[in-house]
Amino acid sequence: MKKFLAKEFIWFVVAFILAFPLGLLFLWLIGFTSDTTVITDEDTSMLTNLYILGLILGFIGVYIARFVGASISLLTIPPPAEG
């Protein structure tokens, strides 16, 4: 059980760290960069909310990718040979 909790904690930290650049990538994908948009003071509140949304989506996305990868690796392990 300790090994499972340690593994989950490591994945939590990895997902948390990866969520920050994924949040910025989310803003870039929807077109809010300083190169393409003039950002005013009124836009900063909206951009903050969009960045937080990107953080949450990135965090959830890393966990979903982890679960899909774990499921595929579990399903592709050949059964033990009988005999």
SVG drawing of the C-alpha trace seen along z (x, -y; Angstrom):
<svg xmlns="http://www.w3.org/2000/svg" viewBox="-13 -48 20 76">
<polyline fill="none" stroke="black" stroke-width="0.4" points="0.0,0.0 2.9,-2.4 4.3,-1.8 1.0,-2.6 0.6,-5.8 4.2,-6.8 3.5,-6.2 0.3,-8.2 2.0,-11.1 4.8,-11.2 2.1,-11.2 0.3,-14.0 3.5,-16.1 4.3,-15.4 0.8,-16.3 0.9,-19.5 4.2,-20.6 3.1,-19.8 -0.1,-21.7 1.7,-25.0 3.1,-24.9 0.0,-23.1 -2.1,-26.1 0.1,-28.4 -0.2,-26.1 -4.0,-26.3 -3.8,-30.1 -1.6,-29.9 -4.0,-27.5 -7.0,-29.8 -5.0,-32.8 -4.1,-34.8 -0.4,-35.6 1.3,-38.9 2.4,-38.6 -1.2,-38.4 -3.2,-40.3 -2.9,-43.6 -3.7,-42.7 -5.4,-45.5 -6.0,-45.6 -9.6,-44.5 -8.4,-41.4 -6.1,-40.2 -9.0,-38.9 -10.4,-36.9 -6.9,-35.6 -6.3,-34.6 -9.6,-32.6 -8.7,-31.0 -5.2,-30.1 -6.7,-28.5 -9.1,-26.5 -6.0,-25.5 -4.2,-24.4 -7.2,-22.2 -7.6,-20.7 -3.8,-20.0 -3.9,-18.4 -6.8,-16.2 -5.3,-15.4 -2.1,-14.2 -4.0,-11.9 -6.2,-10.6 -3.1,-9.9 -1.6,-8.1 -4.6,-5.9 -4.9,-5.1 -1.2,-4.1 -1.5,-2.0 -4.6,-0.3 -2.9,0.5 0.2,1.9 -1.9,4.0 -4.0,5.4 -0.9,6.2 0.9,8.2 0.7,11.8 -0.9,14.3 1.4,16.6 2.1,19.9 0.3,22.8 2.1,26.0"/>
</svg>
